[in-house]
């Protein structure tokens, strides 16, 4: 938004050529920046700007498109917009309309549009990498490959069903076995994709929960991680009575750190008991758990880092040091001891929850469509369906329809408005 060094005004559609010609007095060479004095319909000077002309359909939106690179002051941009608004057939774009037109005109598919939306919202390196992969067509290319294989299987079924009397067509049993083998292979591949982390984990951040008994140093630790006074620190047991959450990024990975109420079985009042219940729920839903308590009391969790906290207080205490030996690391948030090691532990554990390099994470909508396609491809060997070409062909068709929803070829109209509404006006 103005003011800025440069303000870019984009015009897309059948009136783009006339609009650019009217403002600049000429149409520049296609795809070459040109300096021009812009004037309104009355001949009044508006700005000296760079103009570009992109004839369709090889443009971002698939339509004729013009761009004005203006000086970015509010008055300049407003004057040019007013001049454009006075022209017949032109109107202001709504949020996401340029990308919606690109989708409607086949320049991008739905998975690429979702990736672009995520790219615009990316705040961490892991979010940027994942969004860029989607926007660049990583998922779309995978879906295209699956669709091609489904078409090959469907063609085999149709050939048998319609041309069984021809000499060069496989027998029904052979076709059924080939279909079953191809469906099982593709189902396994879809299952491998479904086993990857969900895109929402990357977008929203991994949940890292700090838990332990009262006065274990949980609030001091989250304050040290956040580098600000996020939680109240007090020697009084039960001071933290709710889940306190803060977003942080470690080594480019988005995370949500949560401080929780101290876990104890007795002595808690009604309000603290509610906080303890919420703490237990947070522990159950954590991607990574930081346990500040006795190792023997640590909850059963697949990714738990057991921490001997408040090391500055117990150094020299033989019993405490013996217990700390059974922890993953000793730490003092007050002095900084062990903080670098904790940082490394968390990041290494977090990377196991993220897609590997070159892999794409799927959104919930994409995962649901992929799971449905996988379901249609799963047929029990020896069942009636396994030898019925008509039923197998129908399953293949339904699987293809489910995959179509990932790239936006079927059944997505209601979702499109919500998606493109996330974009800014300029997209």
C-alpha positions in Angstrom: 0.0 0.0 0.0 1.2 3.6 -0.7 3.4 5.4 0.1 6.2 3.3 -1.5 9.1 3.7 -3.9 7.1 2.1 -6.7 3.4 1.5 -7.1 2.4 -1.2 -9.6 -1.1 -0.9 -11.2 -2.1 -4.0 -13.2 -4.9 -3.9 -15.8 -6.2 -7.3 -17.1 -8.9 -8.1 -19.6 -10.2 -7.0 -23.0 -10.0 -3.2 -22.2 -6.3 -3.4 -21.2 -5.0 -2.3 -24.6 -7.3 0.7 -24.9 -6.6 1.7 -21.3 -2.8 1.7 -21.7 -3.1 3.5 -25.1 -5.2 6.2 -23.6 -3.0 6.8 -20.6 0.4 6.6 -22.4 -0.7 7.8 -25.9 0.8 4.7 -27.5 1.2 0.9 -27.1 4.7 -0.1 -26.3 6.5 -3.2 -27.8 5.2 -6.4 -26.2 7.1 -7.4 -23.0 9.5 -4.5 -23.1 9.5 -1.8 -20.4 9.1 1.7 -21.8 9.1 5.1 -20.2 6.0 7.2 -20.8 4.2 10.3 -19.6 0.8 9.3 -18.4 -2.2 11.6 -18.9 -5.9 11.4 -18.2 -8.7 11.9 -20.7 -8.5 15.7 -20.4 -4.8 15.7 -21.1 -3.7 16.5 -17.5 -0.3 15.0 -16.5 -0.5 12.1 -14.0 3.0 10.7 -13.7 6.1 9.6 -15.6 6.1 5.9 -15.4 7.4 2.6 -16.8 4.7 0.9 -18.9 4.6 -2.8 -20.0 2.2 -4.5 -22.4 1.6 -8.3 -22.3 -0.7 -9.6 -25.0 -2.7 -12.7 -24.0 -3.0 -15.6 -23.7 0.6 -16.1 -22.6 0.2 -13.9 -19.5 -0.3 -14.3 -15.8 -4.1 -14.2 -16.2 -4.4 -15.6 -19.7 -5.8 -12.3 -20.9 -4.3 -9.1 -22.3 -2.5 -7.4 -19.5 -0.9 -4.1 -18.9 1.3 -2.8 -16.0 2.0 0.7 -14.9 5.1 1.1 -12.6 4.3 4.4 -11.0 6.0 6.6 -8.4 4.5 5.1 -5.2 3.0 8.2 -3.5 -0.7 8.0 -2.5 -1.7 10.9 -4.6 0.0 9.6 -7.8 -1.6 6.1 -7.4 -5.0 7.6 -6.6 -4.9 9.9 -9.6 -4.1 7.1 -12.0 -6.8 4.9 -10.5 -9.3 7.7 -10.9 -8.4 8.1 -14.5 -8.8 4.4 -15.1 -12.1 4.3 -13.2 -13.5 6.9 -15.6 -12.9 4.6 -18.6 -15.9 2.5 -19.8 -15.5 -1.2 -19.1 -13.0 -0.9 -16.2 -13.5 -1.5 -12.5 -11.3 -2.1 -9.5 -10.2 -5.7 -8.9 -11.5 -7.5 -5.9 -9.1 -9.5 -3.6 -7.5 -12.4 -5.4 -9.2 -11.6 -8.7 -6.1 -11.7 -10.9 -5.2 -15.2 -9.5 -8.8 -16.3 -9.9 -8.7 -15.3 -13.6 -5.5 -17.2 -14.0 -7.2 -20.3 -12.6 -10.4 -19.8 -14.7 -8.3 -19.4 -17.8 -6.2 -22.5 -17.2 -2.9 -20.7 -16.4 -2.6 -22.3 -13.0 -4.5 -25.1 -11.3 -6.0 -25.1 -7.8 -3.0 -26.7 -6.1 -0.8 -24.0 -7.6 -3.2 -21.3 -6.5 -3.2 -22.6 -3.0 0.6 -22.7 -3.0 0.6 -19.1 -4.1 -1.7 -18.1 -1.3 0.6 -19.9 1.2 3.7 -18.2 -0.4 2.1 -14.8 0.2 1.5 -15.7 3.9 4.9 -17.4 4.5 6.8 -16.0 7.4 9.5 -18.7 7.9 11.9 -20.5 5.7 10.1 -23.9 6.0 6.8 -22.2 5.0 8.4 -20.5 2.0 10.0 -23.7 0.7 6.8 -25.7 1.0 4.6 -22.9 -0.5 7.0 -22.4 -3.4 6.9 -26.1 -4.2 3.1 -26.0 -4.4 3.1 -22.8 -6.4 5.7 -24.3 -8.8 3.4 -27.3 -9.5 5.0 -30.0 -7.4 1.7 -31.5 -6.3 0.1 -30.8 -9.7 2.8 -32.8 -11.5 2.3 -35.7 -9.1 -1.4 -35.7 -9.7 -1.0 -35.5 -13.4 1.2 -38.6 -13.2 -1.4 -40.5 -11.2 -4.1 -39.5 -13.6 -2.1 -40.7 -16.5 -1.7 -44.1 -14.9 -5.4 -44.3 -14.1 -6.2 -43.5 -17.7 -4.0 -46.3 -18.8 -5.7 -48.7 -16.5 -9.2 -47.5 -17.5 -8.3 -47.9 -21.2 -7.4 -51.5 -20.6 -10.7 -52.1 -18.9 -12.7 -50.4 -21.6 -10.8 -52.3 -24.3 -11.9 -55.6 -22.8 -15.4 -54.5 -22.1 -16.0 -53.1 -25.6 -13.7 -55.2 -27.9 -13.4 -58.5 -26.1 -14.0 -60.4 -29.4 -10.9 -58.9 -31.0 -7.8 -61.2 -31.3 -5.3 -58.6 -30.0 -7.2 -57.8 -26.8 -6.3 -59.4 -23.4 -8.7 -61.9 -21.8 -10.9 -60.7 -19.0 -9.0 -62.5 -16.3 -5.7 -61.1 -17.4 -7.0 -57.6 -17.6 -8.5 -57.9 -14.1 -5.2 -59.1 -12.7 -3.4 -56.2 -14.4 -5.9 -53.7 -13.1 -5.7 -55.1 -9.5 -1.9 -54.9 -9.6 -1.9 -51.4 -11.0 -4.5 -50.2 -8.5 -2.5 -51.8 -5.6 0.7 -50.1 -6.7 -0.9 -46.7 -7.1 -2.7 -47.1 -3.7 0.6 -47.7 -2.0 2.1 -44.6 -3.6 -0.9 -42.5 -2.5 -0.5 -43.9 1.0 3.1 -42.8 1.1 2.0 -39.3 0.3 -0.7 -39.4 3.0 2.0 -40.5 5.5 3.8 -37.2 5.1 3.3 -34.3 7.5 0.2 -32.1 6.8 0.8 -28.7 5.3 -1.1 -27.1 8.2 1.7 -28.3 10.6 4.1 -26.2 8.6 1.8 -23.2 8.1 0.5 -23.0 11.7 3.7 -24.1 13.4 4.7 -27.2 15.3 3.2 -27.4 18.8 6.0 -27.5 21.5 4.5 -27.9 25.0 6.5 -27.2 28.2 5.1 -29.3 31.0 6.0 -30.5 34.5 5.1 -30.2 38.2 4.6 -26.8 39.8 7.7 -24.6 40.3 9.7 -26.7 37.9 10.8 -23.6 35.9 8.4 -23.8 33.0 7.5 -20.1 32.9 11.1 -19.1 33.3 11.9 -21.3 30.3 9.2 -20.0 28.0 10.3 -16.4 28.9 13.9 -17.3 28.0 12.8 -18.8 24.7 10.6 -15.9 23.9 13.2 -13.4 25.2 10.5 -11.4 26.9 8.3 -11.6 30.0 5.5 -13.7 28.6 4.5 -15.6 31.7 4.5 -14.6 35.4 7.3 -16.2 37.4 6.6 -16.8 41.1 7.7 -19.2 43.8 4.0 -19.8 44.6 2.8 -23.1 43.3 -0.1 -22.9 40.8 0.8 -19.4 39.5 0.3 -20.5 35.9 -3.4 -21.5 35.6 -3.9 -21.6 31.8 -2.0 -22.5 28.7 0.1 -19.5 27.5 1.1 -19.8 23.9 3.6 -17.8 21.8 4.8 -18.3 18.2 8.5 -18.6 17.7 10.7 -19.6 14.7 13.8 -21.7 15.4 16.2 -22.2 12.4 13.4 -21.1 10.0 10.8 -23.6 11.4 7.6 -22.1 12.7 6.6 -23.3 16.2 4.0 -22.6 18.9 5.5 -22.8 22.4 3.1 -23.3 25.2 3.6 -22.9 29.0 1.2 -25.0 31.0 -0.1 -25.2 34.6 2.0 -27.4 36.9 0.7 -31.0 37.0 -0.1 -32.2 40.4 -2.7 -34.5 41.8 -3.6 -32.8 45.1 -3.8 -29.3 46.6 -5.2 -27.6 43.5 -8.2 -25.3 43.8 -11.1 -25.4 41.3 -9.5 -22.9 38.9 -6.1 -24.5 39.0 -7.7 -27.9 38.4 -9.2 -26.5 35.1 -5.7 -25.3 34.1 -4.3 -28.8 34.9 -6.9 -30.4 32.7 -6.0 -28.0 29.9 -2.3 -28.7 30.4 -2.9 -32.5 30.1 -4.9 -31.8 26.8 -2.0 -29.7 25.5 0.5 -32.5 26.4 -1.6 -35.0 24.5 -1.8 -32.8 21.4 1.9 -31.7 21.4 4.2 -32.4 18.5 7.2 -32.0 20.9 7.0 -32.2 24.6 9.6 -30.5 26.9 9.2 -32.3 30.3 10.6 -30.4 33.3 10.2 -33.0 36.0 11.4 -36.4 37.3 12.2 -38.7 34.3 10.0 -41.4 35.9 7.0 -39.1 35.8 7.4 -38.1 32.2 4.2 -38.7 30.1 4.4 -41.4 27.4 5.0 -39.3 24.4 6.8 -40.2 21.1 8.9 -37.0 21.0 9.7 -36.0 24.6 12.8 -34.1 25.7 13.3 -34.7 29.5 15.0 -31.7 31.0 16.7 -31.3 34.4 15.8 -27.7 34.8 17.0 -25.0 37.2 20.5 -26.4 37.1 21.9 -23.2 38.7 20.1 -24.2 41.9 21.0 -27.9 42.3 24.7 -28.1 41.1 26.6 -29.8 43.9 23.5 -31.7 45.1 24.4 -35.3 44.7 20.9 -36.6 44.6 19.8 -34.0 42.0 22.8 -34.6 39.9 22.2 -38.3 39.9 18.6 -37.8 38.7 19.8 -35.3 36.1 22.0 -38.0 34.7 18.9 -39.8 33.5 17.6 -36.7 31.7 18.3 -35.6 28.1 20.0 -32.4 29.2 20.6 -30.1 32.2 19.4 -26.5 31.8 19.2 -23.2 33.5 17.0 -20.7 31.8 18.1 -18.1 34.3 21.8 -18.4 33.4 21.5 -19.7 29.9 23.2 -23.0 30.6 22.1 -25.7 28.2 19.9 -23.4 26.1 21.9 -23.9 23.0 21.7 -27.6 23.4 18.0 -27.4 23.9 17.6 -25.3 20.8 19.5 -28.0 18.9 17.4 -30.8 20.4 14.1 -29.1 19.4 15.2 -28.3 15.9 16.5 -31.8 15.2 13.3 -33.3 16.5 11.2 -30.8 14.5 12.9 -31.7 11.3 11.7 -35.3 11.7 8.2 -33.9 11.5 8.7 -31.9 8.3 8.8 -33.2 4.8 12.2 -34.1 3.5 13.9 -31.9 0.8 12.0 -32.2 -2.5 8.8 -33.6 -0.8 5.5 -31.7 -0.7 3.1 -31.6 2.3 -0.6 -31.8 1.5 -3.3 -29.5 2.7 -6.2 -31.0 4.6 -8.5 -30.6 1.5 -5.9 -32.3 -0.7 -5.3 -35.1 1.8 -9.1 -35.8 2.0 -9.3 -36.1 -1.8 -6.2 -38.3 -1.9 -7.5 -40.5 0.8 -10.8 -40.9 -1.1 -8.9 -41.9 -4.3 -6.8 -44.4 -2.3 -10.0 -45.9 -0.9 -11.5 -46.4 -4.4 -8.3 -48.2 -5.4 -8.3 -50.7 -2.6 -10.0 -54.0 -3.6 -9.7 -57.2 -1.6 -8.0 -59.9 -3.6 -10.4 -62.8 -4.3 -13.5 -60.7 -3.8 -16.3 -60.4 -6.4 -15.1 -57.0 -7.4 -11.6 -58.2 -8.1 -12.8 -60.1 -11.2 -15.6 -57.7 -12.3 -14.2 -55.4 -14.9 -17.3 -53.1 -14.8 -16.9 -52.6 -11.0 -13.1 -52.1 -11.3 -13.5 -49.6 -14.1 -16.0 -47.7 -12.0 -13.6 -47.6 -9.1 -10.9 -46.2 -11.4 -13.3 -43.5 -12.6 -14.2 -42.5 -9.0 -10.5 -42.4 -8.0 -9.8 -40.1 -11.0 -12.7 -37.9 -10.0 -11.3 -37.6 -6.4 -7.9 -36.6 -7.8 -9.5 -34.0 -10.1 -10.6 -32.1 -6.9 -6.9 -31.6 -5.9 -6.2 -29.6 -9.1 -9.6 -28.0 -9.3 -11.2 -29.9 -12.2 -14.3 -31.0 -10.4 -16.5 -30.1 -7.4 -14.6 -27.1 -6.0 -16.7 -24.0 -6.8 -17.8 -23.3 -3.2 -14.3 -23.4 -2.0 -12.8 -21.0 -4.7 -14.3 -17.8 -3.3 -12.9 -18.5 0.2 -9.5 -19.3 -1.3 -9.1 -16.3 -3.6 -10.5 -14.0 -0.9 -7.3 -14.6 1.0 -5.3 -12.7 -1.7 -4.6 -9.0 -1.8 -6.2 -6.8 -4.4 -3.0 -6.8 -6.5 -3.1 -10.6 -6.9 
